[in-house]
């Protein structure tokens, strides 16, 4: 959160399997500070249920882990309009 508050990016990719902090907790922190931030959640196939919860928290899109650069570009285009 400290880095987010310093940089204030237009879009954020959140990995829910982060070792230092739960991804949904980080997501809620970002959306709590700035609800206009475009958030894309990075998931594994096993995390579909958590993706639904994340969508309810403000995630605009998601990507399956093990993505390639073209998928990152597509995700950014979706959330930035």
N, C-alpha and C positions, 0 to 999 in steps of 0.2 A: 504494500500500500504506500509506503514511503516513496518508492520510485515512481509509482503512478501519480501521486500528488505533486511530485517535482516536475515530471515531464508532461503530464496531462495530455496523453495521446487521444486522437479521434477514435481509434479502434484498439481493442485489446483481445488477444487470444488467451484463453484460460484453460489450463490443463487440470482436470479434476483429480488427477493422481499425483499431484505435487507432494513431495515428502515433507516439506516444512509447514504447509498450511492446506487445509481442505479447499479444493477448488470452488465449491459453492460458497464457502465463507469469503474467499477472495472476491468472487463475483458479486456477492451482496455488498461487500465493502466498496467496490468500484461503482456499482449502480447507486449505492447510498450517497456517495460523494458527488457523482454526476450522472443522473439518469439518462442523459443524452448520449453517453459513450456507447459506441457500437461494440458489442461483445460477441465473440465467436468462441464457442466451447470446443475443446479438442477432446475426443472420446475414443474409447475402444468399443468394439462391437458389443461387449458385455455390459456396457454402461447406458443402455437405452433408457431404462427407468430413471436414472439420474438426469438424463438429458431432458426428460419431460419436466422434472422439478426445476432444472435450470431455465427452461423456456418460461416457466411461470415466474422466475426471478428477473427476467429481462434479457436473456440471451437472444440475439437476433439470428444466429446461424450456428451450425456445428460442423466439424470435420472429424472423420475417422482417423485415429492415430496411424502412423506410417503413410502419411500423405506425401505428395510430390509438390514441387513449386507451382505447377499449374493449378492445383487445388487451392493453394494459398491465394493465388491471384483471383480465382473464381470466388472464394469466400470473401475477400476484400471488396470485390465488385458488388456482391450481394448486399453487404452491410453498409457500404458507403453510397449505394444508389447509383 
